[in-house]
Each structure stands twice: as structure tokens, then as C-alpha cells.
Amino acid sequence: MVVGWAVFVIFSIMAVGSAEAQTYTWKAGSIQAPTSINGESLTLFAKKVQEKTKGQMKIQIGFNSAYGGLKELVPAVSMGSVEMHVESQNWWDTIDKNRKIYTFPYTFSSWEHMVAFVKSPLWQEQVNKLNTQNINMVFPDPKNPIIYKQGPTRVICSRKPIFTAKDLEGLKLRLYESELAKRVWKHMGCNIIVIPWADAYLALKQGMVEAITSPLNMVYDTKLHEVAPYITDINEFLQFFTMVVNKPKWDKLPPNIKKAMIDSINEVAQQSNDQLYKRVDSDVQKMMDEGAVYIRTGLKSFKDKITPLAGEMEKEDQWRAGLFDEIQKLKF
């Protein structure tokens, strides 16, 4: 009996030791370049996670769409062939139509408005919808809503100056593949041409298109100002990173690893935000030194032009009835 008990204890200790020693390697998809400010942040995130877990969790970042472009990553995370995705929040509208509202211009008036939304039941409603497709959005956290900002504003880079909505009429605009974006910019009077991001510089240089929209922080690194030197701050929507994971795999992770990942992405987001404003100020100055023109203009003409489209799209069931007004009424 004593021998049997001793053997049981030994096997129990071995089992515990084996569980503690288990390691995980996850793939994280991204379209970012490793040398970009966001790419550097993702590298730091992976490093922090590995340090906090003492090597139990290793995250391999698939920079430059190494694990697929944005379209491919949505089903990949759902199926678990890629465990996580750190990218803009709007790419999940193929699963939840209500997420289209993020990229409808001027839905959110400020970053404070966005924080109020993340803390509201409206956010959890959308997280629950993703859960039905084996996807869990674990960042930002409504209890600690640090927003991992991109931009921090969006601009339109053009071969000619843009001051008001009227200047958009007839403009040949490069866009990404999005029915919502195409609808918005056609409504604004542009002629839409869908071209991959990687080919945008050449398309602008050759005159295939006359303008492109972008987060401000990506303009200098991609040299868009060289071929579209008039950069107008239109702040069409607030763009930020989320961290989504395959839910079944996330649910199986030990609590210490989950905490390490959440803590790490929060720390990296805060650090990135602090650097972002300094970085774009420097980028804008460098672009102007190289001959670009940075335009800050009133947004009223843009807002007045696009506002009627919100009602039309809601009537077409592009998002659920009342959502736009509910967001407008949030207190912050």
C-alpha cells in the first residue's frame, strides 16, 4: 500500500511537471512591415509575451501578409490555422454586418467617443457575434480600454489639393476591396479603382489613380507623398488595432499565458500611442521638407455630404436599425 501510494505521488508530480512545462507556438497574422512603427510594436509584443511566460508561449508574427492578406486571415483565425490576428478592427464585418459602421465616416467624433463605445454593451454585442464563429476579440478590454491607435488620423494623399468635398468630384481614387468604402467614396463623387496596397505607389506615379486614403503614420514610410504630395487630413474614421484569437485555442490556454498576452498588448499599445504622435509630427515635417503640402481644413463639407448616406444604408440593413443613433448618444 505504501509503495503504491509512493508510485502514485511520483506519477502525480511528473504529470504536474509535464503540464507546467507545456509550451505553445502561435502564428499572428499582420499586413504590417516589420520596420514600420506598428511592426516594431508587434515584435515587442511577441518578445514581452515570451519573457512574461518564461518561454511557454512563442508568437511568430507573419509580417507583410506572410500568413495571408486581410481577407484570408478572417477565415484562417476562425478555423485556427492562424491562431491570432493583430490588425484594424473593421476587417470582421464579413462575420458581423454591424462592424461596417466603424468605417462609415464620422460615426465617432473623437477617441474619447470610441472609448465610451468599447465600455458600452454595444461593444460586447459585437464580441458575442464573433464568438459564434470561433473568434474572440480579447483586446481592447472594456475593463481597461486602452485603444491601440493607427494614424492617429486618416488622410487623403492626392496629386492635386483637396480643401472641400467638392474637390473630390471626378477624382480617380485608389481603394482597397470593400463594398462599404466604394459606396462611401462614390457617394462623395470619386471614380473608384481597386488596387492592392503594394501597387499603389506605382499606380499613383503612372497616373492610373490620382489619390489614395491612408492612416497618416503610413504615408512617409511608403513614400506616397512623393507621388501624391497634397496630404489632406480628413479623419474619415478612427482606425485602431484589435487582437483577435481563435476562441477554442484561447479557451485552452493556461490563465498565466492569457494574462501575459493581455498585459503585453496593453503595454505595447500604450507605448505605441505615446510614440505615434511624436512620429507623425516628425513625418509631416520631413514630408514638407521634401516638397509635400500638409492640409488641415474644415470637415463640415465632408460631413454634410456623407451624412444622408448613413440613413440610406441603415434602411438597406447594412447594419441594424438604430445603431448609428445609439452610438451618437453615448456619453463621454
C-alpha positions as a printed Julia matrix, in Angstrom:
332×3 Matrix{Float64}:
   0.0    0.0     0.0
   2.81   2.42    0.92
   4.7    1.54   -2.27
   1.56   2.06   -4.34
   0.97   5.43   -2.74
   4.57   6.45   -3.4
   4.24   5.49   -7.08
   1.01   7.49   -7.33
   2.7   10.55   -5.84
   5.65  10.24   -8.24
   3.36   9.99  -11.26
   1.29  12.93   -9.97
   4.41  15.07   -9.64
   5.52  14.03  -13.13
   2.09  14.93  -14.52
   2.14  18.34  -12.86
   5.68  18.95  -14.04
   4.7   17.97  -17.57
   1.73  20.36  -17.55
   3.9   23.2   -16.27
   6.48  22.55  -18.98
   4.0   22.61  -21.86
   4.89  25.2   -24.49
   2.82  26.84  -27.19
   3.73  28.43  -30.52
   1.13  30.64  -32.15
   1.04  32.38  -35.51
  -0.07  36.0   -35.59
  -1.09  37.43  -38.96
  -0.44  41.03  -39.98
  -0.09  43.1   -43.14
   2.39  45.42  -41.41
   6.05  45.69  -42.41
   8.46  44.75  -39.6
  10.21  48.12  -39.87
   7.01  50.18  -39.54
   6.06  51.67  -36.18
   3.28  49.1   -35.82
   5.54  46.29  -36.99
   8.11  47.18  -34.37
   5.36  47.19  -31.75
   4.24  43.69  -32.76
   7.83  42.43  -32.47
   7.98  43.91  -28.98
   4.65  42.3   -28.11
   5.95  38.83  -29.06
   9.13  39.44  -27.06
   7.21  40.54  -23.98
   4.92  37.51  -24.09
   7.86  35.13  -24.32
   9.59  36.86  -21.39
   6.49  37.0   -19.19
   5.74  33.3   -19.78
   9.4   32.25  -19.45
   9.28  30.75  -22.9
   5.97  28.9   -22.56
   4.36  30.99  -25.31
   6.14  31.92  -28.51
   4.39  34.11  -31.08
   5.52  34.13  -34.69
   4.45  37.34  -36.44
   3.64  36.88  -40.12
   4.66  40.32  -41.35
   3.8   41.59  -44.84
   0.85  39.18  -45.16
   3.11  36.12  -44.73
   0.11  34.16  -43.39
  -2.3   35.68  -45.87
  -3.84  39.05  -46.6
  -6.61  40.56  -44.53
  -9.3   38.67  -46.45
  -7.6   35.33  -45.9
  -6.86  35.9   -42.22
 -10.52  36.16  -41.21
 -11.35  32.51  -42.07
  -7.85  31.39  -41.03
  -8.36  32.59  -37.46
 -11.88  31.16  -37.42
 -10.53  27.72  -38.43
  -7.44  28.0   -36.21
  -4.82  27.57  -38.95
  -3.59  31.0   -37.82
  -4.18  31.46  -34.1
  -4.38  35.22  -33.92
  -4.6   38.42  -35.89
  -3.47  41.88  -34.8
  -4.92  44.33  -37.29
  -7.56  47.0   -37.87
 -10.95  46.45  -36.25
 -13.03  46.78  -39.39
 -11.99  43.55  -41.1
 -14.52  41.44  -39.21
 -17.58  42.88  -40.97
 -17.8   39.72  -43.09
 -18.96  37.98  -39.89
 -20.89  40.82  -38.29
 -22.54  43.39  -40.55
 -22.73  45.85  -37.63
 -18.95  46.25  -37.72
 -19.3   48.12  -41.03
 -20.23  51.16  -39.0
 -16.62  51.58  -37.82
 -15.53  52.72  -41.24
 -18.56  54.8   -42.04
 -17.18  58.36  -41.98
 -17.65  60.44  -38.85
 -19.59  57.82  -36.85
 -17.22  58.55  -33.97
 -16.29  62.12  -33.18
 -13.15  61.5   -31.09
 -11.01  58.86  -29.41
 -12.91  59.56  -26.18
 -16.11  58.71  -28.04
 -14.53  55.4   -29.13
 -13.51  54.53  -25.56
 -17.1   55.11  -24.44
 -18.24  52.71  -27.14
 -15.77  49.98  -26.09
 -17.03  50.28  -22.5
 -20.67  50.05  -23.6
 -22.89  46.96  -24.13
 -22.74  47.74  -27.87
 -19.14  46.51  -27.94
 -19.92  43.27  -26.12
 -22.79  42.66  -28.51
 -20.29  42.59  -31.36
 -17.77  40.44  -29.46
 -20.53  37.88  -28.84
 -21.28  37.76  -32.57
 -17.64  36.95  -33.37
 -17.67  34.2   -30.72
 -20.28  32.33  -32.77
 -17.61  31.85  -35.47
 -14.87  30.63  -33.07
 -13.3   34.1   -32.92
 -12.71  36.01  -29.71
 -11.7   39.67  -29.54
  -9.58  39.91  -26.41
  -8.2   43.42  -26.95
  -9.18  46.14  -26.3
 -10.61  45.12  -22.95
 -13.75  47.04  -21.85
 -12.49  46.95  -18.25
  -9.22  48.6   -19.27
  -9.96  50.21  -22.64
  -6.55  51.15  -23.99
  -7.0   51.87  -27.7
  -4.1   50.85  -29.95
  -4.31  53.75  -32.37
  -3.43  53.9   -36.02
  -2.93  57.13  -37.82
  -3.82  58.65  -35.36
  -5.83  60.31  -38.13
  -6.63  59.35  -41.71
  -5.62  61.43  -44.7
  -6.15  61.54  -48.44
  -2.94  61.91  -50.46
  -3.6   63.46  -53.85
  -1.9   64.78  -56.93
  -3.98  67.95  -56.55
  -5.05  69.97  -53.48
  -8.25  68.95  -51.65
  -9.89  71.5   -49.37
 -13.6   70.67  -49.51
 -15.87  67.81  -50.54
 -16.36  69.5   -53.92
 -12.7   68.88  -54.73
 -13.39  65.13  -54.65
 -15.76  65.19  -57.63
 -14.36  63.13  -60.51
 -11.2   62.22  -58.58
  -9.66  58.86  -59.56
  -9.28  57.29  -56.11
  -7.39  54.11  -55.25
  -9.31  51.99  -52.76
  -9.0   48.65  -51.03
 -11.56  45.91  -51.66
 -14.55  46.97  -49.56
 -18.12  47.44  -50.73
 -18.73  49.95  -47.95
 -15.68  52.04  -48.81
 -16.58  52.0   -52.51
 -20.13  53.07  -51.7
 -18.93  55.92  -49.47
 -16.42  57.34  -51.92
 -18.71  57.0   -54.93
 -21.24  58.98  -52.92
 -18.53  61.61  -52.42
 -18.16  61.84  -56.21
 -14.96  59.84  -56.79
 -14.19  57.36  -59.53
 -13.1   54.2   -57.72
 -10.23  51.97  -58.79
  -9.38  48.99  -56.54
  -5.64  48.36  -56.44
  -3.58  46.34  -53.9
  -1.74  48.47  -51.36
   1.63  47.19  -52.59
   0.91  48.54  -56.09
  -0.48  51.91  -55.03
   2.78  53.89  -55.3
   3.35  52.85  -58.91
  -0.31  53.44  -59.81
  -0.07  57.0   -58.48
   3.26  57.59  -60.19
   1.92  56.42  -63.55
  -1.32  58.39  -63.21
  -3.62  55.35  -63.1
  -5.09  56.95  -59.97
  -4.9   60.46  -58.58
  -5.36  59.89  -54.87
  -5.28  57.35  -52.04
  -6.59  57.26  -48.46
  -4.29  56.11  -45.66
  -3.54  56.35  -41.95
  -1.17  59.31  -41.6
   1.55  57.22  -39.96
   1.91  55.0   -43.05
   2.41  57.78  -45.62
   6.08  58.64  -45.14
   7.33  55.05  -44.84
   5.61  54.12  -48.11
   6.76  57.36  -49.82
   3.24  58.15  -51.01
   3.99  61.85  -50.59
   6.48  61.62  -53.47
   3.72  60.79  -55.98
   0.71  62.37  -54.25
   2.18  65.41  -52.49
  -1.04  67.08  -51.3
  -1.93  65.44  -47.98
  -5.31  66.46  -46.55
  -6.34  65.47  -43.03
  -9.93  64.25  -43.46
 -10.09  61.95  -40.39
 -12.84  59.93  -42.09
 -12.9   57.26  -39.39
 -10.94  56.23  -36.31
  -8.69  53.3   -37.13
  -7.24  51.12  -34.39
  -5.78  47.68  -33.83
  -7.58  44.81  -32.18
  -6.23  41.44  -31.08
  -8.46  38.55  -32.1
  -7.76  34.9   -31.41
  -9.15  31.51  -32.29
 -11.6   31.01  -29.41
 -11.26  27.22  -28.88
  -7.45  27.52  -28.69
  -7.65  30.59  -26.47
 -10.02  28.85  -24.06
  -7.48  26.03  -23.62
  -4.58  28.31  -22.69
  -3.46  28.42  -19.05
  -4.56  31.6   -17.2
  -0.96  32.79  -16.77
  -0.39  32.82  -20.54
  -3.68  34.62  -21.22
  -2.74  37.26  -18.66
   0.76  37.64  -20.13
  -0.69  38.2   -23.61
  -3.27  40.73  -22.43
  -0.76  42.6   -20.27
   1.76  42.66  -23.12
  -0.63  44.02  -25.76
  -1.82  46.71  -23.32
   1.76  47.77  -22.58
   2.72  47.81  -26.25
  -0.41  49.74  -27.23
   0.24  52.43  -24.64
   3.89  52.73  -25.63
   2.98  52.85  -29.33
   0.39  55.56  -28.72
   2.95  57.67  -26.88
   5.38  57.34  -29.79
   2.79  57.72  -32.53
   2.09  61.43  -32.13
   5.8   62.26  -31.99
   6.45  60.07  -35.01
   3.76  61.6   -37.23
   4.82  65.15  -36.29
   8.31  64.23  -37.43
   6.99  62.51  -40.58
   4.87  65.51  -41.56
   7.83  67.85  -41.18
  10.06  65.55  -43.26
   7.42  65.27  -45.99
   7.01  69.03  -46.15
  10.79  69.43  -46.29
  10.7   67.11  -49.3
   8.1   69.22  -51.08
   4.76  67.85  -49.84
   1.9   70.06  -48.65
   0.03  69.12  -45.48
  -3.53  70.49  -45.47
  -5.72  70.85  -42.4
  -9.13  72.07  -43.45
 -12.65  72.27  -42.09
 -14.52  68.94  -42.19
 -18.05  70.36  -42.39
 -18.38  69.97  -46.15
 -17.27  66.33  -45.95
 -19.65  65.56  -43.05
 -22.58  67.33  -44.72
 -22.01  65.4   -47.94
 -21.82  61.95  -46.33
 -24.44  62.2   -43.54
 -27.5   61.4   -45.71
 -25.88  58.13  -46.78
 -25.97  56.81  -43.18
 -29.76  56.8   -43.21
 -29.87  55.14  -46.62
 -27.52  52.36  -45.57
 -29.43  51.68  -42.38
 -32.67  51.34  -44.37
 -30.84  48.82  -46.59
 -29.96  46.77  -43.48
 -26.24  47.39  -43.85
 -26.23  47.46  -40.03
 -29.04  47.0   -37.56
 -31.66  49.72  -37.22
 -30.87  52.36  -34.63
 -27.17  51.54  -34.2
 -25.86  54.79  -35.68
 -28.06  56.9   -33.38
 -27.18  54.78  -30.33
 -23.51  55.45  -30.95
 -24.16  59.18  -31.36
 -25.93  59.28  -27.98
 -23.1   57.69  -25.98
 -21.84  59.97  -23.19
 -18.1   60.56  -22.88
